[in-house]
Amino acid sequence: RVLLHQGMNRPTSPREWRQYDLVVTTYGTLLQDQSLFQTAKFQFLILDEAQQIKQSRTQRAKIVKKIKARQRIALSGTPVENRTLELWSLMDFLMPRYLGSRTWFQRIFATPIERGKVPEVRDMLRHLIAPFILRRKKEEVEQELPERIEIEVPISMAADQEVAYARTAQFFKSRIRKQILATGLSRSGPLVLEGLLRLRQVCTLPSAANPEMKQVTSAKFDFLEQRIPEIVDENHRVLIFSQFTTVLDEISELMTDLNIPFVSLRGSHSLKQRDKAVSSFQALSGPPVFLISLKAGGTGLNLTAADYVIIMEPWWNPAVEAQAIDRAHRIGQTRPVMVYRLIAKDTVEEKMMKIHAEKQTLFKELIDQGRSLFETAGEEEILAFFDNDEDAYVGTGETLDSTQTAMRAREMDTDS
């Protein structure tokens, strides 16, 4: 006897739950009805997508941990996405204080592990949590799952895009070097992240980094314009993921120009819009293209109608990227899944993929999942991201002034 606890007519007293065996709700409804849930007592409390409480200081995490239950279960494909403290938050939900206080855990485990200098500490933490983790891989659960083929597609930028990239790289490298000298590496993080963001945008859609680059060629869009019609003509269906809403907007325009039906899903869409988009795509005669932001499509979607996946820009954390790909490659899929990861040649994207390969062991240190690449990089490694052929733009007659003005004024359009 199952109660779906949502909507305007949902119960207002835990007494109304007694006729049910199972109460299912969303994290959003839980926030609204926190007093109701905190007065009830459950035999089991089960969190799906438990990484939703990875930030221990959020209201969501605090409320969930106050619900009374004799037994607790947390389900997650990515219990560690960026920081070791995320694992502490999940374990604190399951067994409060088992890994000590947040401050103690940060000092004893998180800081040494993230600095990568004390492997014994990492091994100790893994030993502590191992008895409480059931790790099932997809191939163990569904041995008949079709093959997944991942291809890194090197994209050669056009001459004007190379110039735009070189100019952006030099601009930020100069500023970051000055910032580090003035305030140190630890306080230069926001500028470093902005610089990396802008470089990644130039790799995919230069105008996303700077509106003045509207006329600059996008080699990745040239790839889409050529490849998507071929995929559709061969009766395949495709998911296209991007972190940036402006990129999705431009792809929408491209699909319209190519007369290819599509649906789109963003992080800002409501649950109703989300369900409608998924149902439309999954239908037998549904549109062949689904445009999705990483934020909206990283979890909770079953999109097995697709057998092609295109990642417009590589993401720092391979675990997050893998979650997106798994929207198509999951139980229910009957066809091999082809994954295209578009990598702009001689750019920060190639450097990201190199670090993915070099530090793959780091992504498996705790629970076979990833850590933020940015957290493991030092000053020289960070500045190396901005290395480029600095002669590429010499003699163009342009200065960096307009680039600086436009970039500082440009709002970040990330949807992740």
Disulfide bonds with the S-S distance in Angstrom:
none
